[in-house]
Amino acid sequence: SFLCLVPEEAKTSSCMEEGGYDTYVHDALGLVQACRASAAPCGWPLAPQPLDACHPEATFYEGHFLKVLFDRMTRILDQPYSLNLQVTSVLSRLAAFPHPHLHEYLLDPYLNLAPGCRSLFSVLVRVMSPAGGGGGDGDTPLKRGLTIPPMQVIGDLMQRLQRVPHFRAKLLLVRRQLMGLVPGEQMDHAMLFKGVVVLEEFCKELAAIALVKGPPEGPP
């Protein structure tokens, strides 16, 4: 489940009175209804359709648009807060559309993937990130254009947070700053902390959308 991706030590929404999961379910209901209405003229199938032809030797390509979004998601801990909001907003809207293949690709955590392929869930689980992550604060292998082996976002996330003294208190402070509850102030690793907050909220949003949509109908 998307709700289980972020480790408890990195979650801060439970410390706040607002921003609970119920709010996301309510918002997802309106989003899904709006996407269904706008897609109604397209005549999309209700259930996944078998392919007319399949070439097992062919390499799957998610398309340039999704590739850009997925690539950006792999850098969620190392890029500006505003950019993370834009990327997650586009992905959540795509996930709300009623096409069964899109639903399966973006919201099914148990989707079988061929070697080298990725889905939204796998991108969140396995992120291309600098080994020994230096975050966005200095020189990294990623910035130097080197190939970085995939790491689990959970493991990378906790390793990086635990290197920061009093990370839990600082993470909560950043969340309060983003909510406008306390004045903003400069601090080290702010980009990392903001990325963690966005990651937690995005996982709740995806879980709510999946709940509201329910599983797609089975094949005919």
Backbone torsions as a table, in degrees:
resi	resn	phi	psi	omega
1	SER	NA	147.6	177.6
2	PHE	-62.6	-29.3	-178.7
3	LEU	-67.5	-20.7	-176.2
4	CYS	-94.4	-2.2	-174.3
5	LEU	-69.5	-45.9	-176.6
6	VAL	-83.0	126.4	-179.7
7	PRO	-65.0	151.9	-176.1
8	GLU	-57.9	-34.9	-178.0
9	GLU	-64.2	-22.5	-177.9
10	ALA	-99.7	-0.5	179.8
11	LYS	-89.7	136.3	179.1
12	THR	-128.4	-7.9	-176.6
13	SER	-64.1	-29.5	-179.2
14	SER	-67.4	-17.0	179.0
15	CYS	-83.7	-7.9	-177.6
16	MET	-109.0	155.4	-180.0
17	GLU	-79.6	-22.2	-177.0
18	GLU	-110.9	169.8	174.3
19	GLY	79.9	27.7	179.5
20	GLY	-76.1	171.4	-177.8
21	TYR	-63.7	-35.2	-179.4
22	ASP	-58.6	-36.1	178.1
23	THR	-63.3	-39.9	179.0
24	TYR	-67.3	-36.7	177.7
25	VAL	-63.1	-43.5	178.7
26	HIS	-62.3	-44.8	179.6
27	ASP	-66.7	-37.6	-179.7
28	ALA	-64.5	-35.4	178.7
29	LEU	-59.6	-46.1	177.8
30	GLY	-66.9	-39.8	179.7
31	LEU	-64.9	-45.6	-179.3
32	VAL	-64.0	-41.5	178.5
33	GLN	-62.9	-41.7	179.5
34	ALA	-65.4	-40.9	179.7
35	CYS	-68.5	-36.8	176.7
36	ARG	-63.9	-41.4	-179.9
37	ALA	-64.9	-43.2	-177.9
38	SER	-71.4	-25.4	-178.6
39	ALA	-92.8	-7.6	-175.9
40	ALA	-54.9	-42.2	-179.2
41	PRO	-66.4	-13.8	-176.1
42	CYS	-75.5	-21.1	179.6
43	GLY	65.6	37.1	-179.2
44	TRP	-66.5	150.0	177.9
45	PRO	-68.5	157.2	179.0
46	LEU	-86.5	-20.4	-177.0
47	ALA	-130.4	154.1	176.8
48	PRO	-56.4	137.4	-178.1
49	GLN	-102.9	138.9	176.4
50	PRO	-66.7	148.0	179.7
51	LEU	-75.3	143.0	176.7
52	ASP	-66.5	-37.4	179.9
53	ALA	-145.0	143.1	-179.2
54	CYS	-132.9	132.7	179.7
55	HIS	-117.0	95.2	-175.5
56	PRO	-56.6	-27.4	-177.4
57	GLU	-79.4	-14.7	-178.4
58	ALA	-74.8	142.2	178.6
59	THR	-84.7	129.1	179.2
60	PHE	-71.6	136.9	176.8
61	TYR	-129.3	123.5	-175.5
62	GLU	-73.2	-7.2	-178.3
63	GLY	96.2	152.3	-174.3
64	HIS	-61.8	-39.7	-176.8
65	PHE	-62.5	-52.8	179.8
66	LEU	-68.0	-32.0	177.6
67	LYS	-60.8	-44.3	178.3
68	VAL	-61.3	-45.6	-179.6
69	LEU	-63.9	-45.3	-180.0
70	PHE	-64.8	-42.3	178.1
71	ASP	-60.2	-40.2	177.9
72	ARG	-66.0	-37.7	179.1
73	MET	-64.5	-32.0	178.9
74	THR	-66.4	-17.3	-178.8
75	ARG	-106.9	22.3	-173.1
76	ILE	-60.0	-27.1	180.0
77	LEU	-87.2	-3.3	-171.1
78	ASP	-132.2	18.7	-179.8
79	GLN	-135.7	164.3	-172.2
80	PRO	-58.5	149.5	-179.3
81	TYR	-57.4	-44.4	-177.7
82	SER	-62.8	-38.6	178.2
83	LEU	-67.0	-41.2	176.5
84	ASN	-59.4	-40.0	179.0
85	LEU	-64.0	-40.9	-179.5
86	GLN	-66.3	-44.9	-177.8
87	VAL	-64.9	-47.0	-179.0
88	THR	-67.6	-31.1	177.6
89	SER	-65.8	-43.2	178.5
90	VAL	-64.7	-44.3	-178.2
91	LEU	-66.0	-39.6	179.6
92	SER	-66.8	-36.6	177.4
93	ARG	-68.3	-41.5	176.0
94	LEU	-59.6	-41.8	-178.6
95	ALA	-65.9	-23.1	-177.8
96	ALA	-81.4	-14.9	-179.9
97	PHE	-70.7	150.4	-169.3
98	PRO	-87.1	8.9	179.1
99	HIS	-68.0	128.4	-173.8
100	PRO	-63.2	-34.5	179.5
101	HIS	-72.0	-38.2	176.6
102	LEU	-66.0	-41.2	177.0
103	HIS	-59.8	-46.7	-177.5
104	GLU	-63.8	-42.7	-174.6
105	TYR	-71.9	-34.8	-175.2
106	LEU	-97.8	-23.3	-171.3
107	LEU	-121.5	-9.0	-178.0
108	ASP	-91.4	108.7	-179.4
109	PRO	-72.7	-13.9	-177.1
110	TYR	-104.2	13.9	180.0
111	LEU	-64.5	128.1	177.8
112	ASN	-72.7	128.8	-177.9
113	LEU	-118.5	137.9	174.0
114	ALA	-70.7	156.8	178.0
115	PRO	-53.9	132.6	179.3
116	GLY	88.2	-9.3	178.7
117	CYS	-91.5	160.8	179.5
118	ARG	-143.3	152.9	173.2
119	SER	-122.8	176.9	179.2
120	LEU	-62.1	-40.9	-179.8
121	PHE	-64.1	-43.1	-178.8
122	SER	-67.5	-30.8	177.1
123	VAL	-65.8	-40.1	179.2
124	LEU	-69.3	-31.4	-179.2
125	VAL	-80.8	-38.7	-177.5
126	ARG	-121.2	113.2	-174.8
127	VAL	-114.9	138.2	173.8
128	MET	-77.0	110.4	-172.2
129	SER	-144.6	150.6	179.9
130	PRO	-59.9	128.7	175.9
131	ALA	-62.8	131.7	-176.1
132	GLY	73.9	22.9	-170.6
133	GLY	-14.2	118.6	173.8
134	GLY	-95.1	3.7	179.9
135	GLY	68.6	-156.2	-179.5
136	GLY	-97.5	17.9	-171.0
137	ASP	-97.2	-1.1	-177.2
138	GLY	-168.4	-163.9	-179.0
139	ASP	-72.1	133.1	179.1
140	THR	-136.0	160.4	175.1
141	PRO	-57.9	-35.2	-179.8
142	LEU	-62.5	-42.6	-179.6
143	LYS	-68.2	-27.1	179.8
144	ARG	-83.9	0.7	176.1
145	GLY	80.0	18.4	179.9
146	LEU	-87.0	156.0	178.0
147	THR	-79.4	127.5	-176.5
148	ILE	-112.3	131.5	178.0
149	PRO	-66.8	147.2	179.6
150	PRO	-66.1	143.0	176.3
151	MET	-128.1	151.9	176.5
152	GLN	-67.0	132.1	-178.7
153	VAL	-60.9	-35.2	-179.4
154	ILE	-65.5	-49.0	-179.3
155	GLY	-63.9	-44.4	179.3
156	ASP	-64.2	-41.7	-179.6
157	LEU	-59.7	-50.3	-176.3
158	MET	-70.5	-36.5	177.1
159	GLN	-59.9	-43.1	-178.2
160	ARG	-72.2	-39.5	178.5
161	LEU	-65.6	-40.4	-176.2
162	GLN	-70.3	-14.0	174.6
163	ARG	-78.4	-13.5	-177.5
164	VAL	-96.9	120.2	178.2
165	PRO	-58.9	136.4	177.8
166	HIS	55.8	41.7	-174.1
167	PHE	-61.9	-34.5	-177.3
168	ARG	-63.4	-45.8	179.8
169	ALA	-66.4	-39.2	-180.0
170	LYS	-69.5	-37.4	177.8
171	LEU	-63.4	-42.5	177.9
172	LEU	-65.6	-38.5	177.9
173	LEU	-62.1	-43.0	179.1
174	VAL	-63.1	-41.3	176.9
175	ARG	-59.9	-43.7	179.4
176	ARG	-64.8	-35.8	176.1
177	GLN	-64.8	-43.0	-179.8
178	LEU	-65.1	-28.9	178.5
179	MET	-85.6	-3.1	179.3
180	GLY	76.9	18.4	-178.1
181	LEU	-84.6	-24.0	177.1
182	VAL	-137.0	155.3	179.8
183	PRO	-63.1	144.5	177.2
184	GLY	-73.1	145.5	177.4
185	GLU	-148.2	153.7	-179.5
186	GLN	-71.7	138.1	173.8
187	MET	-152.4	155.4	177.4
188	ASP	-66.5	148.7	175.6
189	HIS	64.8	21.9	-178.3
190	ALA	-61.5	-38.6	-179.6
191	MET	-63.2	-41.2	177.2
192	LEU	-61.1	-48.0	-178.5
193	PHE	-63.0	-41.6	178.4
194	LYS	-64.9	-37.0	177.0
195	GLY	-63.5	-38.0	178.2
196	VAL	-64.9	-41.9	178.7
197	VAL	-62.4	-46.1	179.1
198	VAL	-62.4	-41.3	179.9
199	LEU	-60.8	-45.0	179.2
200	GLU	-62.1	-45.5	-177.4
201	GLU	-69.3	-36.9	179.5
202	PHE	-65.4	-40.0	178.0
203	CYS	-64.2	-38.6	176.4
204	LYS	-65.9	-39.0	180.0
205	GLU	-65.2	-44.1	178.7
206	LEU	-64.4	-41.0	178.7
207	ALA	-62.3	-39.3	179.4
208	ALA	-67.1	-41.8	178.5
209	ILE	-63.0	-43.5	178.6
210	ALA	-62.8	-38.0	178.8
211	LEU	-65.5	-45.8	-177.4
212	VAL	-66.4	-41.7	-178.1
213	LYS	-73.3	-34.2	-175.1
214	GLY	72.6	172.3	179.8
215	PRO	-71.2	146.4	176.3
216	PRO	-66.7	158.4	178.2
217	GLU	-64.6	153.2	178.5
218	GLY	-70.4	164.9	-179.7
219	PRO	-64.3	151.2	-178.6
220	PRO	-66.4	NA	NA
